[in-house]
Amino acid sequence: MRLLSNTNFTGIILAIGCSALFFLLLDKCLDPIFEGIFPQSEQDYQEMIQSLIISPVTSLIQVCVLAPIIEEILMRGVVLGGLKNTYGRVAALLISAALFAFLHFNMVQTLSAFVCGIVLGLLYIKTSSIFCCMIAHCGYNLISYIATFYPHI
C-alpha cells in the first residue's frame, strides 16, 4: 500500500469537502441528538475532552494527526482494501465502517463514526487514495478540535 498513490487535485478537494461536511453533519446535527439519547456516554466524552485540554499540543498531535493516519491505514487501507475484492464493495464498506465506529468506544462517537466511516469508505472507493482519506479525517478532527478547544485556549 502506497500512501500517496492515486492522490490528485480532485481527490484532495473532495477530502477537504468531506472535512467540512463531517463537522456540519456530525458535530452540529447528529451528535447533539446522540448526546441527548446517551447522556452517560456524553458525560464520558466530556471527561475525555477535559483530559485532553491539560496538554493541548500533545492532544492536537494525537487527535488530529496520529489517530487519523493510523485509523485510515487500518480501516480503509487494510480492512476496506482487503475485503472489497473478496466480499464486494458494499460488505467491505459496512464492515470497515462498523469496525471504525467500534474503535471509538463511546456511543455518541460510535454512531457518528459509523456515518463518518461510510463516507470515508466511499471517498476511498471513489479516489483509491488512502492519503485523501487521511486529509479528510485529519481535517475533520482539526476543525472539531479547534471548535472544542478554542474557548479553553
JOTA-V901939 format. One record per residue. PHI is phi in whole degrees, -180 to 180 (999 if undefined). PSI is psi in whole degrees, 0 to 359 (NA if undefined). D_LAST is the distance of its C-alpha to the last C-alpha in whole Angstrom. Layout:
PHI_PSI_D_LAST + PHI_PSI_D_LAST
//
This chain:
999_121_39 + -104_124_37 + -65_324_34 + -95_358_34 + -67_146_38 + 65_13_38 + -84_128_35 + -142_175_35 + -60_317_34 + -62_316_35 + -63_320_33 + -66_318_30 + -64_318_30 + -60_318_30 + -63_316_28 + -64_319_25 + -62_320_27 + -63_320_26 + -57_312_23 + -67_318_22 + -59_315_25 + -58_314_23 + -61_313_20 + -69_314_22 + -74_314_25 + -85_301_23 + -67_323_20 + -98_339_21 + -114_299_25 + -77_316_26 + -57_316_23 + -59_326_23 + -68_312_27 + -65_326_27 + -62_323_24 + -71_327_27 + -77_324_30 + -122_72_28 + -63_325_26 + -67_320_26 + -63_319_25 + -64_319_22 + -63_318_21 + -62_319_21 + -63_316_19 + -64_324_16 + -65_322_17 + -64_318_17 + -59_316_13 + -61_323_12 + -70_330_14 + -74_330_12 + -64_332_9 + -58_323_11 + -132_79_11 + -64_323_9 + -70_314_11 + -63_316_14 + -66_325_13 + -59_314_13 + -65_316_16 + -65_309_18 + -78_323_17 + -102_349_17 + -125_295_20 + -64_308_22 + -59_311_22 + -62_321_23 + -65_312_25 + -65_315_27 + -63_321_27 + -70_321_29 + -60_314_31 + -71_306_32 + -75_313_32 + -88_316_33 + -71_305_35 + -82_304_37 + -71_299_37 + -64_312_38 + -62_322_39 + -76_326_42 + -88_337_43 + -65_327_43 + -75_329_47 + -86_315_48 + -108_355_47 + 93_161_46 + -64_316_43 + -65_310_42 + -62_316_43 + -63_320_41 + -63_313_38 + -67_319_38 + -65_314_38 + -66_322_35 + -67_320_33 + -65_315_34 + -63_319_33 + -60_317_30 + -63_315_29 + -66_335_30 + -63_340_28 + -88_348_25 + 52_29_27 + -153_125_25 + -57_319_27 + -62_311_25 + -71_325_24 + -62_313_27 + -66_317_29 + -67_321_26 + -65_329_26 + -64_313_30 + -60_314_30 + -60_318_27 + -63_323_30 + -64_311_33 + -66_317_31 + -64_323_30 + -64_318_34 + -64_322_35 + -61_317_33 + -64_316_35 + -63_319_38 + -68_317_38 + -100_340_37 + 57_30_38 + -126_114_35 + -64_322_32 + -61_321_30 + -63_321_30 + -65_321_29 + -63_317_26 + -61_313_25 + -61_314_25 + -69_313_23 + -61_317_20 + -63_315_20 + -62_312_19 + -62_324_17 + -66_315_15 + -61_314_15 + -64_320_14 + -61_311_11 + -62_315_10 + -64_325_11 + -79_317_10 + -94_342_6 + -53_316_5 + -64_339_6 + -94_352_4 + -91_NA_0
//
